[in-house]
Amino acid sequence: MLLTVSTTHQPATDLGYLLHKHPDRVQHFEQSFGTATVFYPEASSTRCTVALVLDVDPVRLARSRGKGSPDFSLAQYVNDRPYAASSLLAVALAKVFSTARSGRGGSRQELADRPIPLEVTIPVLPCRGGPPIAHRLFEPLGWTVEALPIPLDEGFPEWGSSRYVRLRLTGEVRLAEMLNHLHVLLPVLDESKHYWQGPDEVDKLMRSGAGWLPNHPEKELIARRYLGRAGALKRVALARLAELGDDDVEMVDPVEDEEVRLPEQNRLPLNAQRYAAVIQVLIETGAHSVIDLGCGSGQFLDRLVKSGAFTRVAGSDVSARSLQYAAGRLRLEQMNERQADRIHLFHGALTYEDDRFAGFDAAVLMEVIEHVDPSRLEAVERVVWGAARPGLVVVTTPNSEYNVLYEGLVGMRHPDHRFEWTRSEFAEWSEHVATAYGYTVQRRGVGEVDQTLGAPTQMAVFTRQEGRDE
């Protein structure tokens, strides 16, 4: 099976830096079910293409599976897996390009943080539901989709089309986002997984879907197909997506004896409690201009705009696609000139100083810092508290001590989190930042408080000291 990714970004050979695979080398990566090979059919300054070829060994695949696995039959030896892209290709892609999928770009980090022109081609891809499904899944993510059905037999056109398509995607997308789109959606299109699914499968889905899946119009379809036969896991995934997005409660109504029981169930969702708590702080302190740093798809921005208490609102995010969602959510195109002048959305990274971050009464980093590599936190501190220097900074982040109350939670609360702090760790960090940059800090909890473990979300309110605005 074959996958190619091309770019015309110049110099195009930067693709090698982003993928951490040198264009001059042919590299082989052994998998439990075969061998993945990475090479570059073309590599010039104007166009560069990387190819991932997966050679599936059916005997090796069969021996790696137990008798309880699906398809324990002759179908393991006679099938389309050596030729058609499937969940196996998604697994190989995730392992071979794991560093690139995380968004780490090495010496080309600035390039890794922004969209570049990409073209993805998969010659043979199972697509249950036909080309319309491919359009429904990829177009909301900013891709231009070409899904051509492959005939059953070109010699007998009356037999019609097979369940396979030739898929071609074009668009300007961050490389890491593209890899994660494929990692999730290849098995979704095939509607089948050719490996055992463990209890961490929901975490895998949430990790690869971070930043785009919670607001995808087909997220329910994606979760259902991605998790296949695992009915309980599907309900867990939808519940966690609902906390991140704006879904109605009835979409994730749990089965009592199988569903993970969240502490917030039957109460106001935790994300809504965070929004209310932060807005209350902003109003109490008299902030009139607010910037949401790491605004994502604009859920909090929408509440800021609707509150009417703020004369100027801005949102910044590293994901251009998220900003498109935010613009749609805010209905910017339908606003009159006076309303639109009040709101500003722009692309930016918190690890780089940006004059557009400055000049606001308050800045909000809601569930943002835990997505930053610890080694880069110092850069965020310097950019926000050192350079932008708003009068007020509000930070929220998970309280890791509370995680034991989430039944069935494997790992951290969100798979894209680089860390989660205890209350003492958060206190130590917030005191350090306040002292270093001339702020005072107060901490409080958000959500239902456990007497021993505290609240699920911890919040720090930084106030700039008078005379320390240099």
C-alpha positions in Angstrom: 0.0 0.0 0.0 1.2 3.5 -0.8 0.8 7.0 0.5 2.6 10.1 -1.0 2.7 13.6 0.4 4.0 16.5 -1.6 4.6 20.2 -1.0 5.5 23.2 -3.2 6.5 25.3 -0.2 9.9 26.8 -1.0 12.5 25.4 -0.4 10.4 22.3 -0.7 13.1 20.1 0.8 12.2 21.6 4.2 9.6 18.7 4.1 12.5 16.5 5.1 13.2 18.6 8.2 9.5 18.6 9.2 9.2 14.8 8.8 12.6 14.2 10.4 13.5 11.9 7.4 16.4 12.9 5.1 15.5 13.1 1.4 18.7 11.4 0.4 18.1 8.3 2.3 15.8 5.3 1.9 14.7 4.1 5.4 13.0 0.9 6.5 10.9 0.6 9.7 9.9 -2.9 10.9 6.3 -3.2 12.1 4.7 -6.2 13.8 2.8 -6.8 10.6 5.3 -5.9 7.9 7.9 -3.3 6.8 7.3 0.4 6.2 9.7 2.1 3.8 10.1 5.9 3.5 11.8 7.5 0.4 11.6 10.6 -1.7 10.7 10.1 -5.4 11.4 13.8 -6.0 13.2 16.4 -3.9 13.9 19.8 -5.4 13.7 23.4 -4.2 10.3 23.8 -5.9 8.6 20.5 -5.2 9.3 17.6 -2.8 7.4 14.3 -2.4 7.8 11.7 0.3 6.4 8.2 -0.2 5.4 5.7 2.5 5.2 2.2 1.3 3.9 -0.5 3.6 4.6 -4.2 2.7 2.3 -6.3 4.8 3.4 -9.8 5.7 0.1 -11.8 6.3 1.9 -14.6 8.1 3.5 -12.2 10.5 0.2 -10.4 11.0 -1.6 -13.6 11.7 0.9 -14.8 14.2 0.8 -11.5 16.1 -3.0 -12.0 16.7 -4.8 -14.2 19.2 -7.6 -16.5 18.4 -10.1 -14.1 19.8 -9.2 -11.4 17.3 -11.7 -10.7 14.5 -11.2 -12.5 11.2 -9.4 -15.5 12.6 -9.8 -17.4 9.4 -8.4 -17.8 5.9 -9.3 -14.1 5.3 -6.1 -13.2 7.2 -4.1 -14.7 4.3 -6.3 -13.9 1.3 -7.3 -10.2 1.5 -6.7 -6.7 0.2 -4.3 -5.6 2.9 -1.1 -5.7 0.8 -2.7 -3.3 -1.7 -5.3 -1.1 -0.1 -4.6 1.5 2.5 -6.2 0.7 5.8 -5.8 1.0 9.6 -2.4 -0.8 9.2 -1.2 2.1 7.1 -2.5 4.5 9.7 -0.5 2.6 12.4 2.7 2.6 10.4 2.3 6.3 9.6 1.8 7.2 13.3 4.9 5.3 14.3 7.2 6.3 11.4 6.3 10.0 11.7 5.7 10.2 15.4 7.9 13.2 16.0 6.3 15.2 13.1 2.8 14.2 14.4 3.5 15.9 17.7 4.2 19.2 15.9 7.9 19.3 16.8 9.8 20.8 13.9 13.4 20.9 15.2 15.3 23.7 13.4 12.2 24.4 11.4 9.8 24.9 14.3 8.3 28.1 12.9 7.5 26.3 9.7 6.0 23.4 11.7 3.7 25.9 13.5 2.1 27.2 10.3 0.1 25.8 7.3 2.0 24.9 4.1 0.7 23.8 0.7 0.3 20.0 0.8 -1.0 17.3 -1.6 -1.8 13.8 -0.3 -2.4 10.9 -2.6 -3.5 7.4 -1.8 -4.0 5.3 -5.0 -6.2 2.6 -3.4 -8.3 3.3 -0.3 -11.3 1.4 1.1 -14.2 3.8 1.4 -17.4 2.4 2.8 -20.1 4.7 1.7 -18.3 5.8 -1.4 -16.8 9.2 -2.3 -19.4 11.3 -0.5 -18.0 10.0 2.9 -14.5 11.1 2.0 -15.9 14.6 1.2 -17.8 14.7 4.5 -14.8 13.7 6.5 -12.0 15.8 4.9 -13.7 19.0 3.6 -14.5 20.4 7.0 -10.8 20.2 7.8 -9.9 22.6 5.0 -9.0 20.0 2.3 -10.1 20.1 -1.3 -11.1 16.5 -1.9 -10.9 14.3 -5.1 -12.2 10.8 -4.5 -12.5 8.8 -7.7 -14.3 5.5 -7.5 -12.3 2.5 -8.8 -14.3 0.1 -11.0 -14.6 -3.5 -10.1 -13.3 -4.5 -13.5 -12.5 -2.0 -16.2 -13.3 -4.7 -18.7 -16.8 -5.0 -17.4 -18.1 -1.5 -16.7 -21.6 -2.7 -16.1 -20.4 -4.3 -12.9 -20.1 -0.8 -11.4 -17.7 0.6 -8.9 -15.8 -1.2 -6.2 -15.7 0.0 -2.6 -12.3 1.5 -3.2 -11.4 5.1 -4.3 -8.3 7.0 -5.4 -8.0 9.8 -2.9 -6.3 13.1 -3.5 -6.3 15.9 -0.9 -4.9 19.4 -1.5 -4.8 22.3 0.8 -2.8 24.6 3.1 -2.6 22.7 6.4 0.0 22.2 9.2 2.0 19.1 8.5 1.2 17.7 12.0 -2.5 18.2 11.5 -2.4 16.4 8.1 -0.7 13.4 9.7 -3.2 13.3 12.5 -6.1 13.7 10.1 -4.9 10.6 8.2 -4.2 8.6 11.4 -7.8 8.9 12.5 -9.6 9.0 9.2 -8.0 6.1 7.3 -9.5 3.5 9.5 -12.7 5.5 9.7 -13.1 5.3 5.9 -12.4 1.6 5.9 -14.7 1.2 8.9 -12.5 -1.6 10.1 -9.4 -2.1 12.3 -7.0 -4.9 11.7 -5.5 -4.9 15.2 -6.7 -5.5 18.8 -8.2 -2.4 20.4 -7.0 -1.7 24.0 -8.5 0.5 26.7 -6.3 3.3 25.6 -8.0 3.5 22.2 -10.1 6.6 23.2 -6.9 8.4 24.3 -5.4 7.6 20.9 -8.4 9.1 19.2 -8.4 12.2 21.4 -4.7 12.7 21.0 -4.8 12.6 17.2 -8.0 14.5 17.1 -6.8 17.3 19.4 -7.7 20.7 17.9 -10.0 19.5 15.2 -12.2 16.6 16.2 -14.3 18.2 19.0 -15.8 20.7 16.4 -15.9 18.4 13.4 -19.5 18.2 12.1 -19.1 14.4 11.7 -17.4 13.7 15.0 -20.1 11.2 16.1 -19.6 9.2 12.8 -15.8 9.4 13.2 -15.9 8.1 16.8 -18.3 5.3 16.0 -16.3 4.1 13.0 -12.9 4.6 14.6 -13.8 2.5 17.7 -15.6 -0.1 15.7 -17.0 -2.9 17.9 -16.1 -1.3 21.2 -19.5 0.2 22.1 -18.5 1.3 25.6 -15.4 3.1 24.3 -17.5 5.0 21.8 -19.7 6.4 24.5 -16.6 7.4 26.5 -15.1 9.2 23.5 -18.4 11.1 22.8 -18.6 12.1 26.4 -15.0 13.5 26.4 -15.6 15.3 23.1 -18.7 16.9 24.5 -16.7 18.4 27.3 -14.3 19.9 24.8 -17.0 21.0 22.3 -20.5 22.4 22.4 -22.6 19.3 22.0 -26.0 18.7 23.6 -26.1 16.4 26.6 -28.4 14.0 24.9 -25.8 13.2 22.2 -23.7 11.4 24.9 -26.4 9.9 27.1 -24.6 7.0 28.7 -25.6 3.4 29.2 -25.5 3.1 33.0 -23.6 -0.1 33.4 -20.9 0.6 30.7 -20.2 4.3 30.6 -17.5 6.1 32.4 -19.0 8.2 35.2 -17.7 11.7 35.1 -17.8 13.8 38.2 -19.6 16.6 36.3 -22.4 14.3 35.0 -25.9 15.8 35.4 -24.3 19.2 36.4 -23.2 22.2 34.4 -20.3 20.9 32.2 -16.9 21.8 33.5 -15.9 23.8 30.4 -19.0 26.0 30.9 -18.1 26.5 34.6 -14.6 27.6 33.5 -16.0 30.1 31.1 -18.3 31.6 33.7 -15.5 31.7 36.4 -13.1 33.5 34.1 -15.7 36.0 32.8 -16.6 36.8 36.4 -12.9 37.6 37.2 -12.7 39.8 34.1 -15.8 41.8 35.1 -14.8 42.0 38.7 -11.5 43.5 37.8 -12.9 46.0 35.4 -11.2 44.7 32.2 -12.7 46.1 29.0 -10.3 44.7 26.4 -9.5 41.0 26.5 -7.3 38.7 24.4 -7.9 34.9 24.4 -4.4 33.4 23.8 -4.9 29.9 22.4 -8.6 30.6 21.5 -9.1 27.4 19.6 -12.5 27.3 17.8 -13.8 30.4 19.6 -16.1 29.0 22.3 -14.9 31.4 25.0 -14.6 34.2 22.5 -18.2 33.8 21.7 -19.1 34.2 25.3 -16.9 37.3 25.6 -18.6 38.9 22.6 -22.1 38.1 23.9 -21.5 39.4 27.4 -21.4 43.0 26.2 -19.0 43.9 29.0 -16.0 44.1 26.8 -15.3 46.9 24.2 -12.5 45.0 22.4 -12.0 41.3 22.1 -9.2 39.4 20.3 -8.3 35.8 19.8 -5.0 34.2 18.7 -4.2 30.6 17.9 -1.4 28.6 16.3 -4.0 26.7 14.2 -5.3 28.5 11.2 -8.1 26.0 10.9 -9.3 26.7 14.4 -9.4 30.4 13.6 -11.7 29.6 10.7 -14.0 27.7 13.0 -13.9 30.7 15.4 -14.8 33.1 12.6 -17.7 30.9 11.7 -18.9 30.6 15.2 -18.8 34.4 15.8 -20.4 34.9 12.4 -17.9 37.6 11.5 -19.1 37.8 7.9 -22.6 38.7 9.0 -21.5 41.6 11.4 -21.8 45.2 10.5 -18.6 47.3 10.4 -19.0 48.6 13.9 -19.5 45.2 15.4 -16.6 43.7 13.4 -14.2 46.4 14.5 -14.7 45.2 18.1 -13.3 41.7 17.3 -9.9 40.7 15.9 -8.7 37.1 15.2 -5.1 36.4 14.1 -2.6 33.6 13.7 0.2 33.5 16.3 2.3 31.3 18.4 2.8 31.9 22.2 6.4 31.0 22.0 7.3 34.0 19.8 6.9 37.7 20.8 4.2 39.4 18.9 3.2 43.1 19.2 -0.4 42.1 18.6 -0.5 40.4 22.0 0.0 43.7 23.8 -2.3 46.6 24.6 -5.1 44.6 26.4 -6.4 45.0 29.9 -6.5 41.3 30.3 -5.2 38.1 28.7 -6.7 34.6 29.2 -4.8 31.3 28.8 -7.6 28.8 29.3 -6.5 25.2 29.3 -3.4 26.2 27.2 -0.2 25.9 29.2 -0.5 22.1 29.6 -0.3 21.7 25.8 3.1 23.4 25.8 6.3 21.3 26.1 7.8 22.1 29.5 11.1 23.2 27.8 9.1 25.9 26.0 7.1 27.2 29.0 9.8 29.8 29.7 9.3 31.2 26.3 5.6 31.5 26.9 6.2 33.3 30.2 8.6 35.7 28.5 6.1 36.5 25.7 3.0 36.9 27.8 4.1 38.3 31.2 7.4 39.8 30.0 6.6 41.4 26.6 2.8 41.7 26.3 2.4 42.6 30.0 -1.4 43.0 30.3 -2.7 44.3 33.6 -4.4 41.0 34.3 -3.6 37.4 33.2 -6.0 34.5 33.9 -4.7 31.0 33.6 -6.6 27.8 34.0 -5.2 24.2 33.9 -6.3 20.8 35.1 -5.7 19.7 38.7 -4.0 16.3 38.2 -4.9 15.2 41.8 -8.6 15.2 40.7 -8.0 12.7 37.9 -8.6 9.7 40.1 -12.3 10.6 40.2 -12.6 10.1 36.5 -13.4 6.4 36.2 -11.8 4.7 33.3 -9.4 7.6 32.6 -6.1 6.3 31.2 -3.2 8.6 31.3 -3.7 12.3 31.4 -7.1 14.1 31.1 -6.5 15.0 27.5 -4.1 13.1 25.3 -2.4 16.2 23.9 -1.4 17.4 27.4 2.4 17.5 27.8 1.9 17.6 31.6 -0.7 18.1 34.3 0.2 19.7 37.6 -0.8 19.0 41.2 -2.0 22.0 43.2 1.4 22.4 44.8 3.2 22.3 41.4 0.8 24.9 40.0 1.3 27.1 43.0 5.1 26.9 42.7 5.0 27.8 39.0 2.5 30.6 39.4 4.6 32.2 42.3 7.7 31.9 40.2 6.1 33.7 37.2 4.6 36.4 39.4 7.9 37.1 41.2 9.9 37.1 38.0 7.7 39.6 36.1 6.3 41.8 38.8 2.8 40.4 39.3 0.8 39.3 42.3 -1.1 36.0 42.0 -4.2 34.5 43.6 -5.4 30.9 43.0 -8.8 29.4 43.2 -10.6 26.3 42.0 -13.3 25.8 39.4 -15.8 23.0 39.5 -17.1 20.8 42.3 -14.6 20.7 45.1 -13.5 17.4 46.7 -12.4 17.9 50.3 -9.2 16.0 49.8 -8.4 16.4 46.1 -9.6 20.0 45.5 -11.4 21.2 42.3 -11.0 19.6 38.8 -9.7 22.9 37.4 -7.3 25.3 39.1 -7.1 28.9 38.2 -4.5 31.6 38.8 -5.2 35.3 38.6 -2.1 37.4 38.0 -2.3 41.2 38.6 0.5 43.5 37.4 2.0 45.5 40.2 2.0 49.3 40.0 5.3 50.7 38.8 6.3 47.3 37.2 5.0 47.9 33.7 8.4 48.4 32.1 
